[in-house]
């Protein structure tokens, strides 16, 4: 049985209101914002806060953390932003159906070990274990639900072999949660399972103008209508909208988006689909 929490309420509680969607200056690593869109800022979303707390615990304890959510809600962004404040990140980039050999090769490369990864698994592991033992690091695995049981066992082997443990972040879309929950080794080695939700419709008028100043002049109702048509609360889609709105403003010479420009941007993003 999955234990993903129920959807959040439409708005934040009184205690969270002063801090929710605050702009975090210089919080994100350079180039991390989608499309490298100028002027996009890092917001303290509920998901960002949840991932930051869970990752801090996992890093301190040398344990796993599983970050879940739909595409475009900011899972990878939240992990990289939070990890920047903690320690060195080791992102693993492997093929669609990885084997332990692929994980070894990725770790060898990411750890900047000399030459190619040894063909002998024992020799490769000796190099990797020696490097990981030097200092705490954060291993990040995207699309972790694509990994086989043998890959999970390999990560368990590295985690259990190190005296300080190993902080491993497993990122997966919502549909991959069942696969991660089925890995018994995660049950006792995981510090948290933060879930990142899309923005609610009520949160959009507060979050989007903080995301980028060009949306400040757009009426809250228009932002909500645009969200309903194109973005569905996903910040990545709002960055795409921002990118196209910037280009449209530059082309027309307008100072701020009007109804016609918003319509044109929405048509461009969704191919002219009507709500």
Secondary structure as GFF3:
##gff-version 3
##sequence-region A 1 275
A	DSSP	alpha_helix	14	17	.	.	.	ID=ss1
A	DSSP	three_ten_helix	34	36	.	.	.	ID=ss2
A	DSSP	alpha_helix	46	61	.	.	.	ID=ss3
A	DSSP	beta_strand	64	69	.	.	.	ID=ss4
A	DSSP	alpha_helix	75	84	.	.	.	ID=ss5
A	DSSP	beta_strand	88	92	.	.	.	ID=ss6
A	DSSP	alpha_helix	100	110	.	.	.	ID=ss7
A	DSSP	alpha_helix	121	132	.	.	.	ID=ss8
A	DSSP	beta_strand	137	141	.	.	.	ID=ss9
A	DSSP	three_ten_helix	144	146	.	.	.	ID=ss10
A	DSSP	alpha_helix	149	161	.	.	.	ID=ss11
A	DSSP	beta_strand	167	172	.	.	.	ID=ss12
A	DSSP	three_ten_helix	174	176	.	.	.	ID=ss13
A	DSSP	alpha_helix	177	181	.	.	.	ID=ss14
A	DSSP	alpha_helix	184	187	.	.	.	ID=ss15
A	DSSP	beta_strand	190	192	.	.	.	ID=ss16
A	DSSP	beta_strand	195	196	.	.	.	ID=ss17
A	DSSP	alpha_helix	201	211	.	.	.	ID=ss18
A	DSSP	three_ten_helix	213	215	.	.	.	ID=ss19
A	DSSP	alpha_helix	220	226	.	.	.	ID=ss20
A	DSSP	pi_helix	227	231	.	.	.	ID=ss21
A	DSSP	alpha_helix	235	252	.	.	.	ID=ss22
A	DSSP	alpha_helix	259	270	.	.	.	ID=ss23
###
